[in-house]
Amino acid sequence: MSSYSYEELCERVANAIAGQIKIKSDSCLGLPTGHTPLGVYRYLSEWSRQGRIDWSKARCFALDDYLGTSEENTFHYYLEKNLYSHTNIRPEHKFNPCHTDDYDRLIAEQGGLDLTILGIGGNGHIAFNEPGTIAASWTHCTFLNQSTRVANQDSFGELAHVPTRGLTMGLATILQSRWIILMANGEKKKTIVENAFRGPVTTDLPASLLQKHPRTDVWTDFSLDFSFPAESPALV
Ligand code: PGA
């Protein structure tokens, strides 16, 4: 499978989001935070400032957020700073699991997720669905694995300040999205991506459940010796 540079990967994902909004102006988007999508948000912000994307009908749903942290460490703040503030998205179309009692119902009322962008944790988590999360999970409160807390500690200064709990879309929530793009950058994610998409489907590696999803694309900035989804077999 051909690989892209990080910039190309981000531009490709940003194009997918912009294209989705163009095709369906009131699209519901599931949006990640973390290091991986920062370049995507840079592209989207720039194109939005240039008036090339109209977010006025789009709905954005944060995949997850921390519980028990200061405002500037929340994913709501991250999305506001890195994306929303550069767009014309309406305040009432910015959704976060911490701001509602029933996120899944809200998502359904808005028409369901059209496109969800995912990163992948070093332990195979998607959103804050840590290994062992049941496949039938809807939005829920969860304890964060130590490896997740360590990976996210830069913005907190020290590990002790990283929250221990989060609210996250569940695996069932994510798997209901009509289209999913999992993006991964950096060779350090190669083995977990290979295990998730070449290995068995198991809740011990939550991203592997995406193998069962009818429309998931895996895009990386490192080379893999397979494509997901597999290339269509040549016609004979
Ligand atoms: P990262 O996180 O983008 O900061 O590597 C990905 C994730 O934990 O889902």
Residues whose N, C-alpha, C, O or C-beta is under 5 A from the ligand:
A	BS01	PGA	T33 G34 H35 T36 P37 G119 I120 G121 H125 A127
